[in-house]
Amino acid sequence: MSVFKVKAIQSLQAEFSVPGDKSMSHRAAMIAGISNGDCLIRNFLPSEDCLNTLKAMGALGVSYTILEELEGFGPTVIRISGRKMKLLKSPMPIDCGNSGTGMRLLAGLLAAQPFDTELFGDESLSSRPMGRIINPLAQMGAEIHARGEKAGCAPLVIRGKELQPITYEMPVASAQVKSAILLAGMFCEGKTTVIQPAETRDHTERMLAAFGVRTEREGNAITLHGGQCPDARDFRVPGDISSAAFWIVAAAALQGSRLLIQDVGLNESRNAIISVMVRMGAKISDRVHNQEDGEPIGNIEICGRGLTGTVIRPEEVPNLIDEIPVIAVAAALAEGKTVIRNAKELRVKETDRITTVVKNLRLMGAEVEEFDDGMEIIGGKPLHGAVLQSYGDHRIAMAFAIAGLFAEGETIIENTDCVNTSYPGFEKHLSAIMKEKTDPQAYVLKTIKHEKAWD
Ligand code: S3P
């Protein structure tokens, strides 16, 4: 079981890029896999979550060739041959690992396939709510059984059926639920509409559009016309802003720092971390330099000037839901009070992230009050090193590695293998930052070029 040993830094002057976006990599594997031909996916994220989705598509009959790999992790450039909407029955149950996105989106994709599929996951995924996708998919005519020990939880058995389009008002603001319904809607005749209670990340809609599948948006309602097969095309995945967020906070909290993160996704439904850190006092410029493939990509430059507390607005929460653990760390480092409410969804992520964040912040000496739907942090008290659990949650491990960069003494984070579910190479970047390296080469993750089939 690996651990992070983190010590305080005095300076952060660096330029580097982070691996590909997790949300988009899942979607690229799925949408390319049902397209009508060969698609080259570049900068795919070789994290455990996305590799599980890629392997799932392989088990469902999609063939692919690996052209480049991130050394020690897995494929980054892949040629995927789409199956024109018709997948094959998997010879065995499909392992979604730790990934809610993988399981929920695959359920949508499989709901209309004429065979049964079983999806299972690890302990964390087996305790996360699946009723949120089972209910709307059942309204469309799908038959999905949640066979978990906990009611409404995985393993899921999906018995493919002919589906009917629906108009569905989502009770929670979830891009995963929206995407599962839209993917299922592709197999229906007629219009499927999903109404969101608040805007959620729109990668599915954008990627479908890039692959020639029309959706329409009216306010927070998204409509998809069924019966369209994605047109094969190439897609480049931008860097993951949720991975960049750890370094954005580190740089923002350190007076005199300068950090440039290159080629990161700047989709407006994901970039609230930037406006929040600016509100907290950081000087940040973000510039889109590329709009190809329907997703804005650009560089983010952060100059640290110290932080002050803020109030996270309710409408910002879905946009920065994955960044809240590291925002809570920023809040502990800021002067004054930060309020994070309307974020009950955090309780059903890889861990209950309200509990795990509050526990770890307190162990480091921060003043924090827990609420059912969030927390209030009185920042500015010096943090001290501690022995912390990741609780097997990648974002908890990484958020508290950032806290350790500002704590007196050593911070030890236990059970850190989980960071590979979203950020292969995090440890290398952390170690270069702890050594205060300014040479960009110190941050480069090594790729290997070769052509091979998946083994
Ligand atoms: C994701 C959506 C979010 C996010 C998750 C990835 C996606 O979940 O927390 O890490 O790729 O659609 P919800 O949409 O369920 O909030």
Residues whose N, C-alpha, C, O or C-beta is under 5 A from the ligand:
A	BS01	S3P	S23 T101 A173 S174 A175 Q176 I321 D322
